[in-house]
Amino acid sequence: MFEEGNLLLFTPFYFKNGALPQPKFFLVLKVCDGNMLLASLPTSKDHVPSDMSVKSGCFEDSKRQVNVFVFLAGESVACHPLTNREFAFSLNTFVYGADLDTYPVSVLEKQIADHLSEG
């Protein structure tokens, strides 16, 4: 499940900063030492400067400290491994380099176990 490139949906996701839990996508970018994940929580919040066009893919402006990967609304970004059903975000979705963080696998496994035990 926690393999590089996987897009996961937590319902809800428990944020490190104690913010109110909510459904959140989680993109696994790198597995470090088998127990730590470098990941991003994609967002629909567009913080791209207004004079830069929003297009699919990665772009960077180091002078303005902008580093972002954009998934355009309706663009297929994932495929369910069992059903082969394609997935697309309904809104433009952004992965900001400044928002990358690390997450211990054990913490995420606990979130999943706690959620399953509630249901």
BELNORRA-V916499 format. One record per backbone hydrogen bond with DSSP energy under -0.5 kcal/mol. NH is the residue of the N-H (numbers start at 1). CO is the residue of the C=O. If there is no record, write none. Layout:
nh->NH co->CO
nh->NH co->CO
//
This chain:
nh->3 co->1
nh->5 co->28
nh->6 co->3
nh->8 co->6
nh->8 co->26
nh->10 co->8
nh->10 co->24
nh->11 co->12
nh->13 co->22
nh->15 co->13
nh->15 co->19
nh->18 co->15
nh->22 co->13
nh->24 co->10
nh->26 co->8
nh->27 co->40
nh->28 co->6
nh->28 co->26
nh->29 co->27
nh->29 co->38
nh->30 co->38
nh->32 co->30
nh->32 co->36
nh->33 co->31
nh->35 co->32
nh->36 co->32
nh->37 co->103
nh->38 co->30
nh->39 co->37
nh->39 co->101
nh->40 co->27
nh->42 co->40
nh->43 co->94
nh->46 co->44
nh->47 co->45
nh->52 co->49
nh->55 co->53
nh->57 co->70
nh->59 co->68
nh->61 co->66
nh->64 co->61
nh->65 co->62
nh->66 co->61
nh->67 co->65
nh->68 co->59
nh->69 co->95
nh->70 co->57
nh->71 co->93
nh->72 co->70
nh->74 co->89
nh->75 co->72
nh->77 co->87
nh->78 co->87
nh->80 co->85
nh->84 co->80
nh->87 co->78
nh->89 co->75
nh->93 co->71
nh->94 co->43
nh->95 co->69
nh->96 co->94
nh->97 co->67
nh->99 co->96
nh->100 co->97
nh->101 co->39
nh->103 co->37
nh->105 co->35
nh->107 co->104
nh->108 co->104
nh->109 co->105
nh->110 co->106
nh->111 co->107
nh->112 co->108
nh->113 co->109
nh->114 co->110
nh->115 co->111
nh->116 co->112
nh->117 co->113
nh->118 co->114
nh->119 co->115
//
